[in-house]
Amino acid sequence: MRQIVLDTETTGLEPSQGHRIIEIGCVELVNRRLTGRHYHQYIQPQRDIDEGAIEVHGITNEFLADKPVFTRIAADFLEFIKGAELVIHNAPFDVGFINHEFARLKPALAPVQEYCSIVDTLVMARQKHPGQKNNLDALCKRYGVDNSQRDLHGALLDAEILADVYLFMTGGQTNLLLGAESGSSDASGNQVSGIRRLATGRRPLPVIRANTEELAAHEAKLDQLGEGCIWRR
C-alpha cells in the first residue's frame, strides 16, 4: 500500500478569495514504512501573501520571487501523488487549495479525489480523542513525537511529523532511522524530521544481565504459570 503524507502552505485561508499554494511537502509510506522518498516544492503564487499567513509559516514574497509557478510543477506533483492514498491533517483545507490550482490549469485537471483516495487525520483524531485538542502540536505531545524544530509551520517538516503521528495513531511502529543522513532536507539543506534519530557514532548501550536472585525469581514466576508456560517450551 502506497500512502503520501501531504501538507501545504498558502497565501491565505480561502481559495475562493484568490489565495494560492506557496509550498507543498510530501513524504512517502509504503506498507506503513517511510521510504525516504519525498516531494518538496516552493511555488510563486503570482499574488501577495497575507501578513497573517507570513506570521504562521514565515515564507515571504521576496523568498518566492524566483520560484516556479504552479503550472510548471503540476505534472511532477501529480506524478508523485497519483494512485496513492493521501494522508492529510484537516484535509478539506489542503484538498480545496489543490483542486483550486488544478482547476486553473489549461487544460484543467480533475479534482485530486479522481487520482487519489484521502484520509483526514483530524477526523481520525477527533474520533479517538473526543473533546481534546487535536491539532498537530497536541498530537505530537500525546504520542511523544519530537516537534522541537517546528517553530514555524513548514509543509515538508509538517508532513514528516504527521507521518510519525499517523503511524502512532493507527497503532503501527514508525520506521526507525539511524543517523541524520537518513532524513530529508529543506530548501536550505537543513535536516528535517519529526523522528528522534540516534547518532551513528554513539557508544554501545550497556548490557545488564540478571543476577542470581533475579534469575531465581524469574524461575519461580514461571513455575506459577504451570506446565503450559510458553517460555519453557
N, C-alpha and C positions, 0 to 999 in steps of 0.2 A: 504494500500500500504506500503510495507516494502522497505526502502532505507538504504543503507550503505554508509556513507561518509568516504572515504578512502584516506590515504596518505602513502607514503613510503619514506624511506631514503636509500641511496645506497652508494656503494664504489666509484662510479664514474658516468659518464654520459652515457656510451654506453654498453648495454649488449653484443653487438657483439664483444666487446673487452674483454669479460670475467668479466665484472663488475657484482656485485651481490647485492641483497637486504640485508640490515642490520637491518631495523626496519619497522614494519607495524603497523599503527594505524587506527582503525575503530570506528565509533560511529553509533548507530542505530537510525533511524527515522521510526516511524510507523504512517501513516496518517499525516505526516508532523509535528510530535511531537517527541521530544527527549525522548527516553525511559529510559535512564540511562545505558543501556547495551553497552558494548564496547569490542573490541578485541585489545590487545596490546602485541607485542612481539618483543624483540631484537633477532637478528639472527647472528650466527657465519658464516661469508661468505667464510671461507677457502681460503682467499687471503687478501692482504694488502689493506687498504683504501687509496685512493689518498689524498695527503695533501690538495688540493683544496677542496675536499669534507669535510674533517675534519673541515676546516675553516667555512663551511656552517652550519653543524649540530653538531659539537663538539663531535661526537662519535669516540672513539679511538679504535685501535686494541687491546689494553690491556683490555679495558672495555668489549669487546666482546669475550674475550678468553674462558670464561666458559659458553657462551650462546649456545643454541641448534642450530644445522644446520637445513637448510630448510626442509630436508627430515622428520625430527622429528615433525615439526609443520604444515606440509602441510595439513594433514587431518582435524585438528581443524580449520585452517584458511578457508579451503574450506567449511566446515560445517557452519561456521558463515556467509559467504557471499552468499552461494548458493541460487539461486532463487530470490535474491534481485536486485534492481536497484542500481548500483554503481554510486555515485556522486564523481567525481574526478576533480581537477583543473589541466589542461594540461594532460588529460587522456592518450594520446599516450605514454608519458614517463612512467607512472606507469604501464599501461597495458603491455607495451613492456617488462618491467622487470618481471612482474608476469608471463607472458607467457614464458619467458626465463627460469624461475625457474620451471614452470610446465613441460616444455619440457625436463628438466634434470632429472626428477624423473624416477624411474624404478619400475613399468611401468609408462610411461609418462602420464600426464593428458592433456586433450584437452585444447585449449585456453580458457581463462576466459570468453570470449564472448559466449561460449557454455553453461555457467552456469548462467550468469548474463547479464542484459542489462546495458548500460553505458551512463551516462550523463556527458558531459565535460563542467564544469562551466566556463572555459576560453573561449570557443567558445560562450557560452551564454553572458558572459560579453562583449566580443568584438562586439556582435550584439547589445547589449543595450547601450554600451558606445564607439562607434567607434572613433578612433583617440586618445583615452585616455589610460593612464596606467591601466592595468587590472591584475597586479599581486595581490597576496593575501593581502599584506600590503596596496596597493592602494584601494582595495575594502573595507577593514576594515575601512579606513578613510572615504570613500564615504558613507558607510552605518552606520557609528557610532558603529562599533563592537570593543570591547576592545581587543587589541592585545598587551597590555603593557608587558605581560610576554614573548613575542616572541623575546628574544634577539638572540637566535639561532633557526634554524629550528628543529622541532621535530615532528614525524609522528602523535602521538596521539593529541598533542596540536594543530597542524595544521588542523587535521581532525575536532576537536571540533570547531575551529574558522571558518573553511569552512562551517560547518553545519549552523552556525549563518548567515554567508554571503549568503549562498544559500537560506535560508528561507526569508531573507530580499529581495534578488534579484528577487525572484519569487513571491513576494507580500504577503507572509504569515507571521504571527506573530510567533516569537520564543516562545518556552515553558519556561516561567519564573520559575526559580528555586530559592526558598527562603532558604538561609542557605548554607554554604560551604559544608555541608555533602552530598548535592545532587550531587556533581560533581564527576569526575573521578580522579584518582591519577596516577602519573607517577611511574617509577621504584623506585624512591627514596621516594615515599609516599607523594610527594608534590601535592597540589591541582592544577589541570589544567583545564581551561575552558576559552573560549572567552566571556562567558556571564557575565554581571555585576550582582553580587549577593548581596542581601540585608541581613545584619546581622540579625539573629533571635532575638537578644536582643535589637534591635533598639527601640527608643522611638516612640510612635504612632504619625502619622502625624497630624498636627493641622487641624481642620475643620473650615474654614472661611465662615460664612453664609452671604448671600447678605443683605445689609441694605435696609431701606425703599425706598430710592431714586433709588437704583439699581433694586428693585422689580418693581417699577412703570415704569421704563424704559423698563423692560422686557415685562410687560403687554402691553405697548404702541407698542412695536415691533410686538407682536402677533396680536394686533388689525390691524396693517398694512397688515398682511398676509391674512386677511379676514376669512370668515366662514369656509373655508376648512382647516384651520390650524390644523395639526395633533396633536400639543402639547396641544390643548384644548379638545381633544376627551376623 
